[in-house]
Amino acid sequence: MVLPTYNRAHTVRRAIDSVLSQSYEDFELIVVDDGSTDDTPAVLNSVSDDRVQSLRFPENRGANVARNAGIREADGEYIAFQDSDDIWRPSKLELQVAALDQAGESVGVVYTGYYRVYDGRKKYGPRGKETLAGDIHDELLKGNGWFIPTAVTAVRQTCFETVGLFDERLQRLQDWEMWLRLSERYTFEFINKPLIEKHMRQDEVSIRSDTAAFIDAMELILSEYQAKFQARTGRLAQHQRQLGYHYLRDGRHLRGRLYFLRALRNDCSVVSVAAALAGMAGPGNYRRIKEARRLVNGILS
């Protein structure tokens, strides 16, 4: 297992303990301290379990670099991932190892259900997806928002030998890009049980509000999979609308409006028309319209 961490002294021990409490006990846990400047090194030094080993970067290099260092260091047949503020349920690893042991070599990834925890409130994922197992590449082209977080996966080591490691250029959407690559060659299996708690919060460590990083990542992914998105214009328009909104948030209004127009050219639906009109009015109006549409959908569902 690979666990990257950066300035998570307040949560990383809880994440490690949830791994050490697994019913399946034959594992190694590689914790990669990505140049933390808080008490994370002291917390890691306090862990005495022989199954845990730590690597430390002298400076912050990014989660993908840390994950890749852990993958290279790992000796196991399967690689699972943990995040430094998440909690695994005790049976997670046992169920995933059993599923991979029983599956054919065409199955590259086994992932599980999870809870997103917001201030004590839990929401189950994945949701909003039609295809959860087997060939899920087409489903992944829609996006990865509520689908497969990194920490719910266990991956065959040989898969990384085939498709490569995490793309170290990406500061966001790195999990989505990796699953797109893997799903072109392998099928996925799904364990429909909430085996992880993902604690969602905004703090100084989080990159979730890093608009520029999102833009860079989305531009790269749309370029890498250009042919597939052009064959699915509705999905391309969806991602172009996202890019448009993030460009507006980043203060690049002309670029943002250009993407709303591109989305409208690819998809003349009511959604694209409304998004283009709202985008022309600025990021605040676009956000309010999205929130209103989400509220209406919640009432009608």
Residue pairs with C-beta under 8 A, 6 or more apart in sequence:
1 19
1 27
1 28
1 29
1 30
1 74
1 79
1 80
1 81
1 82
1 93
2 30
2 32
2 67
2 70
2 71
2 74
2 79
2 80
2 81
2 82
3 12
3 15
3 16
3 19
3 29
3 30
3 31
3 32
3 70
3 81
3 82
3 83
3 84
4 31
4 32
4 34
4 63
4 66
4 67
4 70
4 83
4 84
5 12
5 15
5 31
5 32
5 33
5 34
5 36
5 40
5 66
5 84
6 33
6 34
6 35
6 36
6 40
6 60
6 63
6 66
6 84
6 205
7 36
7 37
7 38
7 40
7 204
7 205
8 15
8 36
8 38
8 40
8 84
8 85
8 205
9 36
9 38
9 39
9 40
9 42
9 43
11 84
11 85
11 199
12 31
12 40
12 43
12 44
12 84
12 85
13 43
13 46
13 47
14 85
14 87
15 82
15 83
15 84
15 85
15 86
15 87
15 88
16 29
16 31
16 47
16 52
16 82
18 82
18 86
18 87
18 88
18 89
19 27
19 29
19 82
19 88
19 93
20 29
20 49
20 51
20 52
21 88
21 90
22 88
22 90
22 91
22 92
22 93
22 94
23 90
23 91
23 93
23 94
24 93
24 94
24 97
25 51
27 51
27 76
27 80
27 93
28 51
28 52
28 53
28 74
28 75
28 76
29 49
29 51
29 52
29 53
29 82
30 53
30 54
30 55
30 70
30 73
30 74
31 44
31 52
31 53
31 54
31 55
32 54
32 55
32 56
32 57
32 66
32 67
32 69
32 70
33 40
33 41
33 44
33 54
33 55
33 56
33 57
34 57
34 60
34 61
34 62
34 63
34 65
34 66
35 56
35 57
35 58
35 59
35 60
35 61
41 56
44 54
45 54
47 54
53 73
55 69
55 70
55 73
57 65
57 66
57 69
62 168
62 171
63 174
64 165
64 166
64 167
64 168
64 170
64 171
64 174
65 168
67 81
67 150
67 165
67 166
68 165
68 166
68 168
71 79
71 157
71 160
71 165
72 165
74 157
76 157
77 156
77 157
78 96
78 97
78 100
78 154
78 155
78 156
78 157
79 154
79 155
79 156
79 157
79 160
80 93
80 96
80 153
80 154
80 155
81 150
81 151
81 153
82 88
82 151
83 149
83 150
83 151
83 198
85 199
85 201
86 151
86 196
86 197
86 198
86 199
87 196
87 197
87 199
88 151
88 195
88 196
89 193
89 194
89 195
89 196
89 197
91 195
92 112
92 195
92 196
93 154
95 112
95 191
95 193
95 195
96 110
96 112
96 154
96 191
97 154
99 107
99 110
99 189
99 191
100 107
100 110
100 154
100 156
100 189
103 110
103 189
105 156
105 158
106 186
106 187
107 156
107 186
107 187
107 188
107 189
108 155
108 156
108 159
108 182
108 185
108 186
108 187
108 188
109 148
109 153
109 154
109 155
109 156
109 159
109 179
109 182
109 186
109 188
109 189
110 153
110 154
110 188
110 189
110 190
110 191
111 148
111 152
111 153
111 154
111 188
111 189
111 190
111 191
112 152
112 190
112 191
112 193
112 194
112 195
112 196
113 124
113 125
113 126
113 152
113 190
113 191
113 192
113 193
113 194
113 195
113 196
114 124
114 125
114 126
114 149
114 151
114 152
114 194
114 195
114 196
114 197
114 198
115 122
115 123
115 124
115 125
115 194
115 196
115 197
115 198
116 122
116 123
116 124
116 125
116 198
116 200
117 197
117 198
117 199
117 200
118 200
122 197
124 194
125 146
125 147
125 149
126 132
126 146
126 147
126 148
127 146
128 146
129 139
129 142
129 146
129 147
130 139
131 138
131 139
132 139
132 190
132 192
133 187
133 188
133 189
133 190
134 187
134 188
135 183
135 187
136 183
136 187
136 188
137 180
137 183
137 184
138 232
139 147
140 147
140 148
140 176
140 179
140 180
140 183
141 180
141 225
141 228
141 229
141 232
141 235
142 235
142 238
143 176
143 238
143 239
144 173
144 175
144 176
144 179
147 179
148 175
148 179
148 188
149 175
149 196
149 198
150 174
150 175
151 196
151 198
152 195
152 196
155 182
156 186
159 182
159 185
159 186
162 185
163 178
163 181
163 182
163 184
163 185
164 181
166 174
166 177
166 178
167 174
167 177
167 178
167 220
169 216
169 220
170 177
170 213
170 216
170 217
170 220
171 207
171 210
171 213
171 216
171 217
172 207
172 210
172 213
172 214
172 216
172 217
173 214
173 217
173 218
173 221
174 217
176 221
177 217
177 220
177 221
177 224
179 188
180 221
180 225
182 188
202 208
202 209
207 213
211 246
211 249
211 250
212 250
214 246
215 243
215 246
215 247
215 250
218 239
218 242
218 243
218 246
219 243
222 229
222 236
222 239
222 240
222 243
229 235
229 236
229 239
230 236
233 266
233 267
234 266
234 267
234 269
236 263
236 266
236 267
237 262
237 263
237 264
237 266
237 267
237 269
237 272
238 263
238 267
240 259
240 260
240 262
240 263
240 266
241 259
241 260
241 263
241 271
241 272
241 275
241 279
243 256
243 259
244 256
244 257
244 258
244 259
244 260
244 263
244 275
244 279
245 256
245 279
245 283
245 286
245 287
245 290
246 256
247 253
247 255
247 256
247 259
248 256
248 257
248 279
248 282
248 283
248 286
249 283
250 256
253 282
256 279
256 283
257 279
257 280
260 272
260 275
260 276
260 279
260 280
261 276
263 272
263 275
263 276
264 272
264 273
264 275
264 276
266 272
274 289
275 286
275 289
278 285
278 286
278 289
278 290
279 286
